[in-house]
Amino acid sequence: MTLYITADDLGRGCKAVREHESRDAMYKISRELIEQRWGDAEATADALGVLLLTWNQAAYRYGAFDYTRLQIFLEANATILDEYRAMRLEDIAILDTLRLSQLFNALLDALVTASGRRSPVGAGKALHLLAPRMCPLWDNKIARQYGCALYGAPGSAAKYGRFTQRIKEVLTALAAGQPLAELEAELNAQARFPKPILKFVDEYNYALYTYGWISDQ
């Protein structure tokens, strides 16, 4: 299953997000903090909290994750996270979905709440912040449209690997019409602050599937 998105589609989706959620402040602040303090696990954990406790408040409203546990995850996985930060999803010949799923599962456990709740949506958002050109964002409605419907945390790591592969296919289709660097630059000319192409793809998915601000016609 592949969902094709054109450059025009992407532009419509991003425009809708700008009109409905113009500032996107938490994403901007979290990205900037991580860029500035990369390598500092404590600071990176704090930056992830800035976004997760606002964007994913439904999962954490009755209890946040343990920042120390998250910091330990960041320290233990520093090598693979460094690798992923240097990678672009569209440039990978064969995606190692098993390795990605294992990292996702470890982060899912690192973000567990005191009540034992694990949020696949939160883990996906956190991975994107940690590796913004390699790891896509998702939510429940978006995952369903890509054939990766979420029914809680069990099995979600494999589904995230599958979802990432499908987003890679979307990027390949986009690149056939226009170089992605050029498309990203055009979209950033309209954005309030610089974003990677994966964030723009998420904005299209968010505008279409999460809120229905645009149609796929």
C-alpha positions in Angstrom: 0.0 0.0 0.0 1.5 3.4 -1.0 -0.2 6.7 -0.7 1.1 9.2 -3.3 1.4 12.9 -2.5 2.2 15.5 -5.1 4.0 18.8 -4.4 0.7 20.6 -4.9 -0.9 18.4 -2.3 2.0 19.1 0.1 1.6 22.8 -0.4 -2.1 22.7 0.3 -1.7 20.7 3.5 1.1 23.0 4.8 -0.9 26.1 3.9 -3.9 24.7 5.9 -1.7 24.0 8.9 -0.3 27.6 8.8 -3.9 29.0 8.7 -5.1 26.9 11.6 -2.0 26.5 13.8 0.2 29.4 12.7 2.9 29.4 15.4 3.7 25.7 16.0 5.7 27.1 18.9 6.4 23.9 20.9 7.9 22.1 17.9 10.1 25.1 17.1 11.3 25.5 20.7 11.9 21.7 21.1 13.9 21.4 17.9 16.0 24.5 18.7 16.8 23.2 22.2 17.9 19.8 20.9 20.0 21.3 18.2 21.8 23.6 20.6 22.3 20.9 23.3 22.8 17.7 21.3 25.0 15.3 23.2 23.6 16.5 26.6 21.2 13.8 27.5 19.6 15.7 30.4 19.0 18.8 28.2 17.6 16.7 25.4 15.2 14.9 27.7 14.0 18.3 28.9 13.5 19.5 25.3 11.5 16.3 24.5 9.3 17.0 27.5 8.5 20.5 26.2 6.8 19.0 23.1 5.4 15.8 24.5 3.6 17.3 27.5 1.8 19.7 25.2 1.4 18.0 21.8 0.7 14.6 23.5 -1.0 15.8 26.7 -3.8 13.1 26.4 -1.2 10.5 27.1 0.5 12.3 30.0 -2.2 14.4 31.6 -2.5 12.0 34.5 1.2 11.4 35.0 4.3 12.3 33.0 7.1 10.0 32.1 10.3 9.6 34.2 12.9 12.0 32.8 15.7 10.0 34.4 14.5 6.9 32.5 14.4 8.9 29.3 17.9 10.3 29.9 19.2 6.7 30.4 17.6 5.8 27.0 19.4 8.7 25.3 22.7 7.8 26.8 22.4 4.1 26.0 21.4 4.8 22.4 23.6 7.7 21.6 25.5 6.0 18.8 22.4 5.0 16.8 20.8 8.3 17.5 23.8 10.1 16.1 23.7 7.9 13.0 20.0 8.6 12.5 20.5 12.3 12.9 22.9 12.3 10.0 20.6 10.3 7.7 17.9 11.3 5.4 15.1 8.8 4.9 14.9 9.3 1.2 18.6 8.5 0.7 18.4 5.1 2.4 18.5 2.2 -0.2 17.0 -0.4 2.1 15.4 0.6 5.4 16.4 -1.6 8.3 12.9 -1.7 9.9 13.9 -4.2 12.5 16.6 -1.9 13.9 14.2 1.1 13.8 11.5 -0.9 15.5 13.9 -2.0 18.3 14.8 1.7 18.9 11.2 2.6 18.9 10.4 -0.1 21.5 13.2 1.1 23.7 11.9 4.7 23.6 8.3 3.5 24.2 9.6 1.9 27.4 11.6 5.0 28.3 8.5 7.1 28.0 6.2 4.9 30.1 4.2 6.7 32.8 4.0 5.7 36.4 0.7 4.0 35.7 2.3 1.9 33.0 0.9 3.7 30.0 2.9 3.7 26.8 2.2 6.0 24.0 3.2 5.0 20.4 2.2 8.4 19.2 4.5 10.1 21.7 7.4 7.7 20.8 7.0 8.6 17.2 7.0 12.3 17.9 10.0 12.0 20.1 12.0 10.0 17.5 11.2 12.6 14.9 12.7 15.3 17.2 15.8 13.2 17.8 16.2 12.4 14.1 14.1 14.9 12.1 15.2 13.8 8.6 15.0 10.1 9.3 12.0 9.4 11.5 8.4 10.5 10.6 5.7 11.7 12.9 2.3 10.0 13.2 -0.9 9.9 15.2 -3.7 7.4 15.4 -5.7 8.7 12.4 -2.6 9.0 10.2 -1.4 5.5 11.1 -4.8 4.1 10.1 -4.7 5.7 6.7 -1.3 4.1 6.0 -2.4 0.7 6.9 -0.8 0.7 10.4 -3.8 1.2 12.7 -2.8 1.4 16.3 -4.5 -0.6 19.0 -2.4 0.5 21.9 1.3 -0.1 22.4 1.6 -3.9 21.7 2.9 -4.3 18.2 3.3 -0.6 17.6 7.0 -0.8 17.0 6.7 -3.0 14.0 3.9 -0.8 12.7 6.1 2.3 13.1 8.8 0.5 11.0 6.1 -0.2 8.3 4.8 3.3 8.5 8.4 4.7 8.0 8.8 2.5 4.9 5.6 3.9 3.5 6.6 7.5 4.1 9.9 6.6 2.4 7.8 5.6 -0.6 5.9 8.9 -0.5 9.3 10.7 -0.5 10.4 8.7 -3.5 7.2 9.6 -5.4 7.7 13.3 -4.5 11.3 13.2 -5.7 10.3 11.9 -9.1 8.5 15.2 -9.7 11.0 17.6 -8.1 14.2 17.4 -6.1 13.3 17.1 -2.5 15.8 19.8 -1.4 14.2 22.2 -3.8 10.7 21.3 -2.7 11.7 21.7 1.0 13.2 25.1 0.2 10.0 26.3 -1.5 7.9 25.2 1.5 10.3 26.7 4.0 10.0 30.0 2.1 6.4 30.1 3.3 7.0 28.6 6.8 7.7 30.7 9.9 10.9 28.8 10.7 12.9 26.0 8.9 11.5 22.5 8.9 12.6 19.2 7.3 10.6 17.6 4.5 9.3 15.0 6.9 7.6 17.7 9.0 5.9 19.0 5.8 4.7 15.5 4.9 3.3 15.2 8.4 1.5 18.6 8.1 -0.2 17.3 4.9 -1.3 14.1 6.7 -2.4 16.1 9.7 -4.4 18.5 7.6 -6.1 15.7 5.7 -6.5 12.8 8.0 -6.4 14.2 11.5 -8.5 17.3 11.1 -10.0 17.2 7.6 -9.0 20.8 6.7 -8.3 19.7 3.2 -9.6 16.9 0.9 -7.6 14.4 -1.1 -9.4 15.4 -4.3 
